[in-house]
Amino acid sequence: MIGLGPGASVEEVASVLDRPSGRSDPTGAAQGISGHRRIRLCADDYGISPAVNAAIRDLVVRGRLNAVSVMVAAPSFHRSEAHALSVLNSGATRVAIGLHLTLTAPFRPLNNDYRPLREGAFLPLGTTLVRGFLHRLDEAALAAEVAAQLRMFVHTFGRAPDFIDGHQHVHLFPQVREAVLRVAKESAPNTWLRQCGRAVPRRLRFAERKAWLLDILSQDFQQRALDLGIRTNPAFAGAYEFRPDVDFASLFEGFLDALPDGGLIMCHPGFVDAELQRLDPLTTLREREYAFLAGGAFPELLARHDVALA
């Protein structure tokens, strides 16, 4: 059904992705880390809360991140947060800064005419995915909201984003992807877009169901981007099931396997505060990711794999 593989239904796709769980290229290199394979390591969700923002900026200063994706629709995102991130590129570019399109609950649209809504907020993730596959979303409203968030980024940062992706990978969904690609082509032609397909052998693709679904969703997205002449990252890693017992250090080493030069790894480091707890179920695992990326084991791991941040 709908091209998702044997036995897969829209509802099954939604149930997996709905679980609480990635223009110019980045040029900032990690401090003290060198290697022949150069990758992008992108922290998502900048703007979701002051504590998450502070943790991400700290990692940029340490040279442990070289890309950050910004939620301009988050209630805690203000011009001061944009300035605090932008100033880290003063003198030399440390980090690529992108737009993290936010189109699912509990967040609210910037465009007052956006529809459909539920209690004034975007629809939940699973509902959005199902409606997209059934072509029951309003593409004009989607395009207007994407354009509004792009304008907000330009307004607060004073320039176009280096790249565009989506919170909860919503930019890959049917109907949403058409709107995102159209707006990007028309309004940010030099911006690259994140695709979330992995570069792993086919026999290994089914081990992680969430990552496998992202592979499927990315196939059409990549082809459409290619047809429009829009650049995408060559491969992606970083998706995993957000379980309390997860060993992020071990997972990260697996993310490096088969990731080609120029590939992108998504991460979600942060500190926990009340605003984060109000908006997102991913809380303490962010602190675990931060601790690994800030610690000494991270650069040692990159060195063993002959990898550096691009």
ZAMARGU-4260 file (C-alpha; in steps of 0.2 Angstrom, whole numbers, plus 5000, padded with zeros to 4 digits):
<rodrens>
0) 5000/5000/5000 | 5006/5018/4995 | 5023/5011/4991 | 5029/5008/5008 | 5033/4990/5006
5) 5025/4973/5010 | 5011/4974/5022 | 5014/4992/5027 | 4999/5004/5030 | 4997/5022/5032
10) 4992/5019/5050 | 5008/5009/5053 | 5019/5022/5046 | 5011/5035/5057 | 5012/5024/5073
15) 5031/5022/5070 | 5035/5040/5066 | 5023/5047/5080 | 5033/5039/5094 | 5044/5051/5103
20) 5059/5047/5096 | 5090/5074/5056 | 5115/5136/5002 | 5133/5136/5008 | 5140/5121/5015
25) 5146/5121/5034 | 5165/5126/5035 | 5168/5126/5054 | 5180/5112/5059 | 5179/5104/5076
30) 5193/5109/5087 | 5207/5096/5088 | 5198/5084/5077 | 5205/5079/5060 | 5201/5066/5047
35) 5199/5062/5029 | 5180/5059/5029 | 5171/5075/5033 | 5153/5076/5039 | 5140/5087/5045
40) 5134/5085/5063 | 5118/5095/5065 | 5109/5099/5082 | 5090/5101/5079 | 5077/5111/5089
45) 5087/5127/5092 | 5073/5139/5098 | 5063/5126/5107 | 5068/5132/5125 | 5082/5143/5132
50) 5091/5128/5140 | 5092/5118/5124 | 5098/5134/5115 | 5112/5136/5128 | 5118/5118/5127
55) 5118/5119/5108 | 5128/5135/5108 | 5140/5128/5121 | 5144/5113/5109 | 5147/5125/5094
60) 5159/5135/5104 | 5168/5118/5109 | 5169/5114/5090 | 5158/5099/5093 | 5144/5104/5081
65) 5145/5112/5063 | 5126/5114/5059 | 5111/5120/5069 | 5093/5119/5064 | 5082/5133/5071
70) 5063/5132/5075 | 5057/5150/5072 | 5039/5145/5076 | 5044/5140/5094 | 5037/5151/5107
75) 5054/5154/5115 | 5063/5159/5099 | 5067/5178/5099 | 5079/5189/5090 | 5091/5188/5105
80) 5092/5169/5102 | 5096/5172/5084 | 5109/5185/5088 | 5117/5173/5101 | 5119/5160/5088
85) 5124/5171/5074 | 5138/5179/5084 | 5147/5163/5085 | 5151/5165/5067 | 5159/5181/5069
90) 5177/5182/5062 | 5176/5164/5055 | 5161/5152/5050 | 5159/5139/5064 | 5142/5133/5060
95) 5129/5132/5046 | 5112/5138/5052 | 5097/5131/5045 | 5078/5132/5046 | 5069/5118/5055
100) 5052/5119/5048 | 5039/5116/5062 | 5022/5110/5056 | 5015/5098/5069 | 5007/5100/5086
105) 5009/5107/5099 | 5017/5122/5090 | 5006/5135/5081 | 5007/5142/5064 | 5015/5159/5060
110) 5002/5162/5046 | 4985/5166/5054 | 4976/5159/5039 | 4984/5141/5041 | 4972/5127/5040
115) 4968/5114/5047 | 4971/5117/5065 | 4967/5108/5081 | 4964/5119/5096 | 4974/5133/5087
120) 4989/5122/5084 | 4995/5111/5070 | 4988/5094/5068 | 4998/5080/5077 | 5012/5071/5068
125) 5003/5055/5064 | 4987/5064/5058 | 4998/5075/5047 | 5006/5060/5039 | 4990/5051/5036
130) 4982/5066/5028 | 4997/5069/5017 | 4996/5052/5010 | 4978/5054/5007 | 4980/5071/5000
135) 4969/5079/5012 | 4981/5093/5017 | 4979/5111/5010 | 4995/5113/4999 | 4992/5132/4997
140) 4991/5134/5016 | 5007/5123/5018 | 5016/5133/5006 | 5011/5150/5014 | 5016/5143/5031
145) 5033/5137/5024 | 5035/5154/5016 | 5031/5163/5033 | 5044/5153/5043 | 5057/5156/5029
150) 5053/5175/5030 | 5054/5174/5049 | 5071/5166/5048 | 5077/5180/5036 | 5070/5193/5047
155) 5079/5187/5063 | 5095/5181/5055 | 5096/5194/5042 | 5100/5181/5028 | 5093/5166/5020
160) 5096/5149/5029 | 5111/5138/5024 | 5099/5123/5023 | 5081/5118/5027 | 5074/5103/5036
165) 5059/5098/5046 | 5055/5095/5064 | 5050/5077/5066 | 5055/5075/5047 | 5038/5083/5042
170) 5046/5091/5026 | 5047/5073/5019 | 5029/5070/5020 | 5018/5069/5004 | 5010/5086/5000
175) 5022/5094/5013 | 5037/5090/5003 | 5029/5098/4987 | 5026/5114/4996 | 5043/5114/5004
180) 5052/5111/4988 | 5042/5124/4978 | 5045/5138/4991 | 5064/5133/4993 | 5066/5134/4974
185) 5057/5150/4972 | 5063/5160/4988 | 5079/5151/4993 | 5087/5144/4977 | 5105/5143/4985
190) 5099/5133/5000 | 5101/5114/5002 | 5088/5103/5009 | 5090/5088/5021 | 5085/5071/5015
195) 5085/5057/5027 | 5090/5042/5017 | 5104/5031/5024 | 5119/5024/5015 | 5118/5007/5022
200) 5117/4990/5014 | 5100/4985/5009 | 5101/4969/5020 | 5103/4981/5035 | 5089/4993/5031
205) 5075/4984/5041 | 5084/4983/5058 | 5078/5000/5063 | 5060/5003/5058 | 5060/5022/5060
210) 5076/5024/5050 | 5068/5012/5036 | 5053/5023/5035 | 5064/5039/5033 | 5073/5030/5019
215) 5056/5027/5010 | 5050/5044/5013 | 5066/5051/5006 | 5066/5042/4990 | 5053/5053/4982
220) 5059/5069/4991 | 5077/5066/4984 | 5071/5063/4966 | 5060/5079/4966 | 5074/5089/4973
225) 5085/5083/4959 | 5073/5087/4946 | 5072/5105/4953 | 5091/5107/4954 | 5090/5108/4973
230) 5105/5101/4982 | 5103/5088/4996 | 5115/5079/5008 | 5122/5063/5001 | 5117/5052/5016
235) 5109/5054/5033 | 5111/5045/5050 | 5105/5049/5068 | 5087/5042/5069 | 5084/5030/5084
240) 5071/5025/5096 | 5071/5036/5111 | 5071/5023/5124 | 5077/5027/5142 | 5091/5014/5142
245) 5099/5019/5125 | 5118/5020/5124 | 5120/5035/5113 | 5139/5033/5112 | 5137/5016/5104
250) 5123/5022/5093 | 5134/5036/5087 | 5148/5025/5082 | 5135/5015/5072 | 5130/5031/5063
255) 5147/5033/5057 | 5147/5016/5048 | 5145/5018/5029 | 5141/5037/5031 | 5150/5045/5015
260) 5160/5061/5014 | 5148/5075/5016 | 5135/5065/5025 | 5124/5072/5039 | 5121/5065/5057
265) 5106/5073/5066 | 5107/5075/5085 | 5096/5083/5099 | 5108/5089/5113 | 5101/5100/5126
270) 5098/5104/5144 | 5081/5101/5152 | 5070/5116/5158 | 5051/5119/5160 | 5048/5125/5143
275) 5056/5110/5135 | 5045/5098/5146 | 5030/5108/5141 | 5033/5106/5122 | 5042/5090/5119
280) 5043/5072/5126 | 5062/5071/5122 | 5070/5078/5138 | 5083/5069/5148 | 5090/5060/5133
285) 5095/5077/5126 | 5106/5079/5141 | 5114/5062/5138 | 5118/5067/5120 | 5125/5083/5126
290) 5136/5074/5139 | 5143/5063/5125 | 5146/5077/5112 | 5155/5088/5126 | 5166/5074/5133
295) 5182/5067/5128 | 5176/5051/5120 | 5168/5060/5106 | 5183/5067/5097 | 5192/5050/5101
300) 5178/5041/5092 | 5180/5053/5077 | 5198/5051/5076 | 5197/5031/5077 | 5185/5032/5062
305) 5196/5045/5053 | 5182/5057/5053 | 5181/5076/5055 | 5167/5089/5055 | 5166/5097/5038
</rodrens>
